[in-house]
Amino acid sequence: MREKIVSLTSAGVRRLPEMRRHLRAFVCDDLFLGQAAPPQSDARFWPSSRTTLNCMYQTSLQLRFDYYDILAEIRCSLTADLVVVVGIQLLSNLY
């Protein structure tokens, strides 16, 4: 269920009622299609609200840090490209 919460949070689900609706549909329609769904007391398939919120929060933090890492990588790449271009221009001015 954690993977599903992570994927839904990454897709933009931010509210607990919406997440619970998606999880209910996932369990009933995908995992147990044509079978009886597990009891609501089974935390493996029906995580508590606090567990779901914690997972959503951790995922949102990870996405935020991934975003900053991507920006830093782009910034380093652009800086390196700029250094190469300026170095080539300086060398061409010498000859």
Residue frames as qw, qx, qy, qz and C-alpha x, y, z in Angstrom:
[[0.000, 0.886, 0.464, 0.000, 0.00, 0.00, 0.00],
 [0.353, -0.703, 0.088, 0.611, 2.93, 2.30, 0.64],
 [0.349, -0.030, 0.580, 0.736, 3.91, 2.19, -3.03],
 [0.079, 0.660, 0.658, 0.354, 0.37, 3.12, -4.04],
 [0.240, -0.890, -0.262, 0.286, 0.28, 6.04, -1.58],
 [0.396, -0.481, 0.316, 0.715, 3.64, 7.24, -2.91],
 [0.268, 0.220, 0.662, 0.665, 2.49, 7.02, -6.52],
 [0.034, -0.797, -0.577, -0.173, -0.80, 8.80, -5.80],
 [0.319, -0.824, -0.086, 0.461, 0.96, 11.53, -3.83],
 [0.380, -0.263, 0.470, 0.752, 3.44, 11.96, -6.66],
 [0.162, 0.447, 0.701, 0.532, 0.48, 12.23, -9.05],
 [0.067, -0.364, -0.053, -0.928, -0.96, 15.11, -7.02],
 [0.580, -0.586, -0.530, -0.199, -3.30, 13.65, -4.41],
 [0.176, 0.413, -0.433, 0.782, -2.97, 15.93, -1.37],
 [0.539, -0.350, 0.222, -0.733, -6.09, 15.40, 0.76],
 [0.232, -0.167, 0.924, -0.255, -6.74, 12.43, 3.04],
 [0.671, 0.319, 0.485, -0.462, -10.36, 11.78, 1.96],
 [0.640, 0.628, -0.295, -0.331, -9.30, 11.70, -1.67],
 [0.148, 0.494, -0.856, 0.038, -6.41, 9.34, -0.87],
 [0.434, -0.019, 0.821, -0.372, -8.68, 7.01, 1.10],
 [0.728, 0.476, 0.176, -0.461, -11.13, 6.93, -1.82],
 [0.515, 0.623, -0.558, -0.187, -8.33, 6.00, -4.22],
 [0.057, -0.356, 0.911, -0.202, -7.01, 3.33, -1.84],
 [0.625, 0.162, 0.608, -0.463, -10.50, 1.86, -1.39],
 [0.739, 0.564, -0.094, -0.356, -10.91, 1.66, -5.17],
 [0.297, 0.597, -0.745, -0.028, -7.44, 0.11, -5.51],
 [0.274, -0.196, 0.892, -0.300, -8.10, -2.58, -2.92],
 [0.640, 0.304, 0.554, -0.437, -11.64, -3.43, -4.05],
 [0.693, 0.653, 0.007, -0.307, -11.22, -3.06, -7.83],
 [0.444, 0.687, -0.575, -0.025, -7.60, -4.06, -8.43],
 [0.042, -0.422, 0.866, -0.264, -6.35, -6.31, -5.65],
 [0.296, 0.118, 0.892, -0.320, -9.55, -8.16, -4.77],
 [0.478, 0.204, -0.318, -0.793, -11.63, -7.95, -7.93],
 [0.730, -0.036, -0.559, -0.392, -14.40, -10.53, -7.73],
 [0.568, -0.133, -0.727, 0.363, -13.47, -11.50, -4.16],
 [0.442, -0.842, -0.309, -0.004, -14.44, -10.31, -0.73],
 [0.220, 0.759, -0.317, 0.525, -12.30, -7.39, 0.37],
 [0.505, -0.037, -0.685, 0.524, -10.26, -7.86, 3.57],
 [0.345, -0.779, -0.507, 0.130, -11.82, -6.59, 6.81],
 [0.072, 0.917, -0.026, 0.391, -11.38, -2.92, 7.68],
 [0.639, -0.736, 0.223, 0.020, -9.32, -3.98, 10.70],
 [0.874, 0.069, 0.200, 0.437, -6.55, -5.33, 8.42],
 [0.148, -0.875, 0.123, 0.444, -3.97, -2.55, 8.55],
 [0.507, -0.151, 0.623, 0.576, -2.07, -4.08, 5.65],
 [0.224, 0.444, 0.659, 0.565, -4.79, -3.07, 3.22],
 [0.169, -0.863, -0.350, -0.322, -6.52, -0.34, 5.20],
 [0.483, 0.068, -0.376, 0.788, -3.81, 1.86, 6.78],
 [0.200, -0.728, -0.495, 0.430, -4.88, 4.27, 9.49],
 [0.220, 0.951, 0.165, 0.140, -5.35, 7.94, 8.72],
 [0.357, -0.858, 0.319, 0.188, -2.16, 8.79, 10.62],
 [0.681, -0.162, 0.590, 0.402, -0.13, 6.20, 8.72],
 [0.523, 0.637, 0.461, 0.330, -1.49, 7.45, 5.40],
 [0.017, 0.999, 0.015, 0.045, -0.80, 11.10, 6.28],
 [0.533, -0.664, 0.427, 0.304, 2.73, 10.25, 7.42],
 [0.668, 0.120, 0.588, 0.440, 3.45, 8.46, 4.16],
 [0.350, 0.837, 0.335, 0.255, 1.99, 11.35, 2.16],
 [0.215, -0.961, 0.143, 0.099, 4.10, 13.84, 4.12],
 [0.623, -0.429, 0.523, 0.392, 7.32, 11.84, 3.68],
 [0.606, 0.407, 0.546, 0.412, 6.64, 11.54, -0.03],
 [0.182, 0.955, 0.183, 0.147, 6.00, 15.27, -0.39],
 [0.388, -0.827, 0.325, 0.243, 9.29, 16.01, 1.40],
 [0.667, -0.117, 0.597, 0.430, 11.13, 13.60, -0.86],
 [0.482, 0.681, 0.448, 0.321, 9.57, 15.19, -3.94],
 [0.053, -0.998, 0.014, 0.031, 10.57, 18.62, -2.70],
 [0.489, -0.647, 0.486, 0.325, 14.18, 17.56, -2.12],
 [0.665, 0.215, 0.598, 0.392, 14.27, 15.76, -5.47],
 [0.316, 0.895, 0.271, 0.159, 13.12, 19.00, -7.10],
 [0.207, -0.934, 0.258, 0.133, 15.94, 20.96, -5.42],
 [0.652, -0.308, 0.594, 0.358, 18.46, 18.28, -6.43],
 [0.596, 0.529, 0.504, 0.332, 17.31, 18.52, -10.04],
 [0.125, 0.988, 0.059, 0.067, 17.63, 22.32, -9.96],
 [0.429, -0.759, 0.428, 0.236, 21.13, 22.08, -8.50],
 [0.697, 0.005, 0.613, 0.373, 22.13, 19.54, -11.13],
 [0.461, 0.767, 0.360, 0.264, 20.82, 21.77, -13.92],
 [0.110, -0.984, 0.126, 0.054, 22.61, 24.76, -12.42],
 [0.569, -0.522, 0.546, 0.326, 25.90, 22.83, -12.26],
 [0.664, 0.312, 0.582, 0.351, 25.43, 21.58, -15.81],
 [0.299, 0.914, 0.213, 0.170, 24.74, 25.08, -17.13],
 [0.296, -0.893, 0.299, 0.163, 27.73, 26.46, -15.24],
 [0.658, -0.249, 0.605, 0.373, 29.99, 23.75, -16.66],
 [0.568, 0.578, 0.487, 0.325, 28.69, 24.40, -20.18],
 [0.067, 0.997, 0.036, 0.033, 29.24, 28.12, -19.71],
 [0.479, -0.698, 0.447, 0.290, 32.83, 27.53, -18.54],
 [0.675, 0.092, 0.610, 0.405, 33.51, 25.40, -21.62],
 [0.404, 0.798, 0.366, 0.255, 32.03, 28.01, -23.98],
 [0.131, -0.980, 0.139, 0.063, 33.92, 30.88, -22.36],
 [0.611, -0.478, 0.527, 0.347, 37.14, 28.84, -22.41],
 [0.638, 0.358, 0.550, 0.402, 36.71, 28.10, -26.11],
 [0.221, 0.941, 0.196, 0.163, 36.03, 31.76, -26.84],
 [0.346, -0.869, 0.296, 0.191, 39.12, 32.81, -24.91],
 [0.666, -0.196, 0.592, 0.409, 41.25, 30.29, -26.74],
 [0.541, 0.599, 0.477, 0.348, 39.90, 31.39, -30.11],
 [0.021, 0.999, 0.024, 0.008, 40.72, 35.02, -29.26],
 [0.537, -0.648, 0.424, 0.335, 44.34, 34.05, -28.62],
 [0.566, -0.019, 0.660, 0.493, 44.86, 32.64, -32.10]]
